[in-house]
Amino acid sequence: MNLDDFDYPLPKELIAQRPLAKRDASRLLVVDRKTKELRDRRFLDLAEYPSSGDVLVLNDTKVFPARLEARKKGTGGRAEVLLLEPQLSDSSVWRCLVQPPLREGQELVMEGNGVEALFLKRDADGTPLVRFEGIADVRKMAQEIGRAPLPPYIKRDPDEEDVFSYQTVYAREEGAVAAPTAGLHFTEGLLGGIRGKGVEILFVTLHVGHGTFKPVQDLESHRMHAESFELSEETARKLNQAKEAGRKIWAVGTTSLRALETCVQRKKIVPGKGRTDLFIKEPFEFEAADHLVTNFHLPKTTLLLLVSAFMGEGLRKKAYEHAIRERYRFYSYGDAMLIL
C-alpha cells in the first residue's frame, strides 16, 4: 500500500464553501460493493435503503464555538486561538492551536470580553498550552464570545449561520471542534421518515478533534490524535440483538464507525467510555457495521484511508473519479456517499 494511492486532484471550485439551504437536498452517490455500480441520487433518497428492523447509528457529539479572536498584549497584533481540550489537572489551562505561532510567555487578550491568557509552553505533542486568567469555565466563555471552528479549507470567516449549519440537528453531547459531517445532511423530517419504516436510530458519542484534518505523512508511523468516545450499555445491547437477528447496521460517518469498531470484542459490541486512537486502514476486518454513510474526504487523510478500507481502494478511486467528473461538492459542507 502506497500513500500516493490516497492522493487525488480536486478542482478548488468543488470544495463547498457554504452549506445548501436545505440539508437533505445534497447529492448522494450510492456505491454498491457487490456489483461495483454507482448511482447518482439525492440525500433525501437515503430513506429508501434501510429495511424495517435495521439500525442507523449516529454520532451525537456537539460542536462548541471553539474559535476565539485575540490580540497580543503589548503590540495589539491579531491572533486566533482554537480551543481543543482542557488539561485534566487544571480546567483553566487548555490545549490550543494558535495562529500565528507565538513564543512561550506571550500574553493575549481575548476580543469580546478582555480576558487575558498566557501561552505557557508546548506539551509533549508540541501543542500549545494556554492558561485563561480568572476563568473557571473556559467552554462557557467560548459560548459567549467564540465562533464556529470551520475547517481550514473553508476560505471565509464563520458567520452566525455557521453556528447552526455546522452542527447536526441531533447534536447533544458538547465537546467536538469539528462536525461529524455525514450527519449534517439529516433533517428531523428525514429522520422521522426513516423511523417510520421501522428502522431504529441509536447514538454513540465521539468528540471529533482537530486531528481529523491532519494529513498522513507515513502510513506506518502515523499516530492518531486520541478522541473521547462513549457507547452505552443499552446501545451495545440493541446493536448485538440486531446483529444476532441478521438485521443490518448502518453507520453514519467515519466517527460513528470508529467508535463502533473500537468497542468490538470477540465479535460482540461492548459498552465503552474513554479515548480512542484506532487507525483504520487496509487490511481491516470490519465487524460492527454493514453499511456506511460518509462525505468526500481530503487526500492522504485517515478518513480517506478508512473509507478505502471499507469499500476497497479500487472502488473508492472509481467513486471519487465519478464524483469529480459529475461535479459533486466536496468536504464538510459538501455532498455524501452511501456505501452498500
C-alpha positions as CSV (number, residue, x, y, z in Angstrom):
1,M,0.0,0.0,0.0
2,N,1.4,3.3,-1.1
3,L,0.5,6.7,0.4
4,D,0.4,8.2,-3.1
5,D,-2.6,6.0,-3.9
6,F,-4.6,8.1,-1.5
7,D,-3.9,11.3,-3.3
8,Y,-6.2,12.8,-6.0
9,P,-6.5,16.1,-7.9
10,L,-9.6,18.2,-6.9
11,P,-10.6,21.4,-8.6
12,K,-10.8,24.1,-5.9
13,E,-14.3,25.1,-7.0
14,L,-15.6,21.7,-5.9
15,I,-14.7,22.5,-2.2
16,A,-18.0,23.5,-0.7
17,Q,-17.7,26.9,1.0
18,R,-21.2,27.1,2.3
19,P,-24.0,24.6,3.1
20,L,-27.1,24.2,0.9
21,A,-30.2,26.0,2.0
22,K,-31.8,22.5,2.7
23,R,-29.6,19.9,4.4
24,D,-31.2,16.9,2.7
25,A,-31.1,18.5,-0.8
26,S,-27.4,17.5,-1.1
27,R,-26.4,14.8,-3.6
28,L,-25.8,11.2,-2.6
29,L,-23.5,8.9,-4.5
30,V,-24.7,5.3,-3.9
31,V,-21.9,2.7,-4.2
32,D,-22.7,-1.0,-4.3
33,R,-19.7,-3.0,-3.2
34,K,-21.1,-6.3,-4.7
35,T,-22.0,-5.1,-8.2
36,K,-19.5,-2.2,-8.3
37,E,-22.3,0.0,-9.6
38,L,-22.6,3.8,-8.9
39,R,-25.9,5.6,-8.7
40,D,-26.5,9.3,-8.5
41,R,-29.2,10.1,-6.0
42,R,-30.3,12.8,-3.6
43,F,-29.7,12.6,0.1
44,L,-33.4,12.6,0.8
45,D,-33.5,9.2,-1.1
46,L,-31.4,7.6,1.7
47,A,-34.7,6.6,3.5
48,E,-35.3,4.1,0.7
49,Y,-32.4,1.9,1.6
50,P,-32.6,0.6,5.2
51,S,-35.2,-2.1,5.9
52,S,-37.5,-2.5,8.9
53,G,-35.5,-3.7,11.8
54,D,-32.2,-2.3,10.6
55,V,-30.3,0.1,12.9
56,L,-29.0,3.6,12.0
57,V,-26.1,4.7,14.2
58,L,-25.5,8.5,14.6
59,N,-22.7,10.4,16.4
60,D,-24.5,12.9,18.7
61,T,-21.4,15.0,19.5
62,K,-22.0,18.7,19.6
63,V,-19.5,21.3,18.2
64,F,-18.8,24.2,20.5
65,P,-17.7,27.6,19.3
66,A,-14.0,26.9,19.9
67,R,-12.6,29.7,17.7
68,L,-11.5,32.7,19.7
69,E,-10.2,36.0,18.4
70,A,-7.5,37.7,20.4
71,R,-4.8,40.4,20.4
72,K,-1.2,40.2,21.5
73,K,-0.8,42.1,24.7
74,G,1.6,45.0,24.2
75,T,1.7,45.0,20.4
76,G,-2.0,44.7,19.6
77,G,-1.3,42.2,16.8
78,R,-4.1,39.8,15.9
79,A,-4.1,36.2,16.9
80,E,-6.5,33.3,16.7
81,V,-7.0,30.6,19.4
82,L,-8.7,27.3,18.6
83,L,-9.6,25.5,21.8
84,L,-9.0,21.8,21.7
85,E,-9.5,20.3,25.2
86,P,-8.8,21.2,28.8
87,Q,-5.9,19.8,30.9
88,L,-7.4,17.4,33.5
89,S,-5.3,18.9,36.2
90,D,-6.3,22.5,35.7
91,S,-9.5,23.4,33.8
92,S,-8.3,26.9,33.2
93,V,-5.4,25.5,31.0
94,W,-6.3,24.3,27.5
95,R,-4.5,22.6,24.7
96,C,-5.0,25.0,21.8
97,L,-3.9,25.8,18.3
98,V,-2.7,29.3,18.0
99,Q,-2.1,31.4,14.8
100,P,0.2,33.0,14.1
101,P,2.7,30.9,16.1
102,L,3.6,32.6,19.4
103,R,6.6,32.4,21.7
104,E,6.3,30.9,25.1
105,G,5.3,33.6,27.7
106,Q,3.3,35.6,25.1
107,E,0.2,37.2,26.7
108,L,-3.1,37.5,24.8
109,V,-6.3,39.5,25.4
110,M,-9.5,37.9,24.2
111,E,-11.7,40.1,22.0
112,G,-15.2,40.3,23.2
113,N,-14.6,40.2,26.9
114,G,-11.0,41.3,27.6
115,V,-10.0,38.1,29.4
116,E,-6.2,37.7,29.5
117,A,-4.5,34.5,28.6
118,L,-0.9,33.2,28.8
119,F,0.9,30.9,26.3
120,L,2.6,28.7,28.9
121,K,4.5,26.1,26.9
122,R,4.0,23.3,24.4
123,D,3.0,19.8,25.6
124,A,4.7,16.5,24.6
125,D,3.0,16.6,21.2
126,G,4.0,20.1,20.5
127,T,0.5,21.6,21.1
128,P,0.4,25.0,22.9
129,L,-0.9,25.1,26.4
130,V,-2.8,28.3,27.2
131,R,-4.0,29.5,30.6
132,F,-7.0,31.7,30.8
133,E,-6.7,34.0,33.7
134,G,-9.6,34.1,36.2
135,I,-11.8,31.8,34.1
136,A,-13.2,28.7,35.8
137,D,-15.3,27.6,32.8
138,V,-13.5,28.3,29.6
139,R,-16.1,26.4,27.5
140,K,-18.8,28.7,28.9
141,M,-16.7,31.7,27.9
142,A,-16.4,30.2,24.4
143,Q,-20.2,30.0,24.2
144,E,-20.3,33.8,24.8
145,I,-17.5,35.1,22.5
146,G,-16.4,32.1,20.3
147,R,-17.2,31.4,16.7
148,A,-17.8,28.1,14.8
149,P,-14.5,26.3,14.2
150,L,-14.8,25.9,10.4
151,P,-12.2,23.7,8.7
152,P,-9.1,25.5,7.2
153,Y,-10.3,24.7,3.6
154,I,-13.3,26.9,4.0
155,K,-11.8,30.2,3.0
156,R,-14.1,32.6,4.7
157,D,-14.8,33.8,8.2
158,P,-17.5,32.0,10.1
159,D,-20.8,33.8,10.4
160,E,-23.9,33.4,12.6
161,E,-25.5,30.8,10.3
162,D,-22.5,28.5,10.8
163,V,-23.3,28.1,14.4
164,F,-26.4,26.2,13.3
165,S,-25.4,24.8,9.9
166,Y,-22.0,23.3,11.2
167,Q,-24.0,21.2,13.6
168,T,-26.2,18.2,13.3
169,V,-29.9,18.5,14.1
170,Y,-29.4,15.8,16.8
171,A,-26.3,17.1,18.5
172,R,-26.5,16.9,22.2
173,E,-23.1,16.0,23.8
174,E,-20.9,19.1,23.6
175,G,-17.1,18.6,23.1
176,A,-16.2,18.5,19.4
177,V,-14.1,21.0,17.5
178,A,-15.1,19.6,14.1
179,A,-18.5,18.4,13.0
180,P,-19.3,14.7,12.1
181,T,-20.1,15.9,8.6
182,A,-22.0,12.9,7.2
183,G,-24.7,13.8,9.8
184,L,-25.1,17.4,8.6
185,H,-27.4,16.2,5.8
186,F,-30.1,14.9,8.1
187,T,-33.3,16.8,8.9
188,E,-35.9,16.0,11.5
189,G,-38.2,15.1,8.7
190,L,-35.8,12.7,7.1
191,L,-35.1,11.0,10.4
192,G,-38.8,10.7,11.1
193,G,-39.3,9.1,7.7
194,I,-36.5,6.6,8.4
195,R,-38.1,5.8,11.9
196,G,-41.4,5.4,10.1
197,K,-40.0,2.5,8.2
198,G,-39.3,0.6,11.4
199,V,-35.6,1.5,11.4
200,E,-34.2,2.0,14.9
201,I,-32.0,5.0,15.4
202,L,-29.2,4.8,18.1
203,F,-26.5,7.1,19.2
204,V,-22.8,6.9,20.0
205,T,-20.6,9.8,21.0
206,L,-17.2,10.6,19.6
207,H,-15.9,14.1,20.1
208,V,-14.2,14.9,16.8
209,G,-10.8,16.6,17.2
210,H,-8.6,18.8,15.0
211,G,-6.5,15.7,14.0
212,T,-9.3,14.7,11.7
213,F,-7.8,17.1,9.1
214,K,-4.2,16.1,9.6
215,P,-2.7,14.6,6.5
216,V,-0.8,11.3,6.9
217,Q,2.9,11.6,6.2
218,D,3.9,8.0,6.7
219,L,1.5,5.0,6.8
220,E,3.5,3.0,9.3
221,S,4.4,5.7,11.8
222,H,1.3,7.9,11.7
223,R,-0.3,8.3,15.1
224,M,-4.0,9.2,15.5
225,H,-5.0,12.0,17.9
226,A,-6.9,10.3,20.6
227,E,-10.6,11.4,20.8
228,S,-13.1,10.9,23.6
229,F,-16.0,8.5,23.0
230,E,-18.8,6.8,24.7
231,L,-21.1,3.8,23.8
232,S,-23.8,3.0,26.3
233,E,-24.8,-0.4,27.6
234,E,-28.3,0.0,26.1
235,T,-26.9,0.9,22.7
236,A,-24.4,-2.1,22.8
237,R,-27.2,-4.5,23.8
238,K,-29.5,-3.3,21.0
239,L,-26.8,-3.5,18.4
240,N,-25.9,-7.0,19.4
241,Q,-29.5,-8.0,19.3
242,A,-29.9,-6.6,15.8
243,K,-26.7,-8.4,14.6
244,E,-27.9,-11.7,16.0
245,A,-31.2,-11.3,14.2
246,G,-29.4,-10.7,10.9
247,R,-30.5,-7.0,10.7
248,K,-28.2,-4.5,9.2
249,I,-26.2,-1.8,11.0
250,W,-25.8,1.5,9.1
251,A,-23.1,3.8,10.5
252,V,-23.4,7.5,9.7
253,G,-19.9,8.9,9.4
254,T,-16.4,7.6,9.9
255,T,-16.6,8.8,13.5
256,S,-19.6,6.6,14.3
257,L,-17.8,3.7,12.6
258,R,-14.6,4.2,14.5
259,A,-16.5,4.4,17.8
260,L,-18.3,1.1,17.0
261,E,-15.1,-0.7,15.9
262,T,-13.3,0.5,19.0
263,C,-15.9,-1.3,21.1
264,V,-15.8,-4.7,19.3
265,Q,-14.5,-7.6,21.4
266,R,-14.8,-11.2,20.3
267,K,-17.3,-10.4,17.6
268,K,-19.5,-8.6,20.1
269,I,-20.1,-4.8,20.6
270,V,-19.3,-3.9,24.2
271,P,-20.1,-0.7,26.0
272,G,-17.2,1.6,26.5
273,K,-16.1,5.1,27.5
274,G,-12.7,6.7,27.2
275,R,-10.4,7.7,24.4
276,T,-9.7,6.0,21.1
277,D,-6.8,6.3,18.7
278,L,-7.9,3.5,16.4
279,F,-6.3,3.9,13.0
280,I,-8.3,2.0,10.4
281,K,-6.5,1.2,7.1
282,E,-6.3,-1.8,4.8
283,P,-6.3,-4.6,5.7
284,F,-9.0,-4.3,8.3
285,E,-11.9,-6.6,9.2
286,F,-15.0,-4.6,9.9
287,E,-17.2,-6.3,12.4
288,A,-19.6,-3.6,13.7
289,A,-21.3,-2.1,10.7
290,D,-22.7,-3.4,7.3
291,H,-23.1,0.0,5.5
292,L,-21.6,3.4,5.8
293,V,-22.8,7.0,5.0
294,T,-19.9,9.4,4.6
295,N,-18.8,12.6,3.0
296,F,-16.0,13.0,0.5
297,H,-12.7,13.4,2.3
298,L,-9.4,15.1,1.9
299,P,-6.5,13.3,0.2
300,K,-4.0,11.4,2.3
301,T,-6.1,11.6,5.5
302,T,-7.1,8.9,7.9
303,L,-10.7,9.4,6.9
304,L,-10.0,8.5,3.3
305,L,-7.9,5.5,4.4
306,L,-10.9,4.3,6.5
307,V,-13.3,4.7,3.6
308,S,-10.9,2.9,1.3
309,A,-10.6,0.0,3.7
310,F,-14.4,-0.2,3.9
311,M,-15.1,-0.3,0.2
312,G,-11.8,-1.3,-1.4
313,E,-9.3,1.1,-2.8
314,G,-10.1,0.4,-6.5
315,L,-13.8,1.1,-6.0
316,R,-13.0,4.2,-3.9
317,K,-11.0,5.6,-6.7
318,K,-13.8,4.8,-9.2
319,A,-16.3,6.6,-6.9
320,Y,-14.1,9.7,-6.4
321,E,-13.3,10.0,-10.1
322,H,-17.0,9.8,-10.8
323,A,-17.9,12.4,-8.2
324,I,-15.3,14.8,-9.6
325,R,-16.5,14.3,-13.1
326,E,-20.1,14.8,-12.1
327,R,-19.2,17.9,-10.1
328,Y,-20.2,16.7,-6.6
329,R,-19.4,19.1,-3.8
330,F,-16.6,18.0,-1.5
331,Y,-15.7,18.0,2.2
332,S,-17.6,19.3,5.3
333,Y,-20.4,21.3,3.6
334,G,-20.3,19.0,0.5
335,D,-22.3,16.0,-0.7
336,A,-22.4,12.5,0.6
337,M,-21.8,8.8,-0.3
338,L,-23.7,5.7,0.7
339,I,-21.6,2.5,0.7
340,L,-23.8,-0.6,0.4
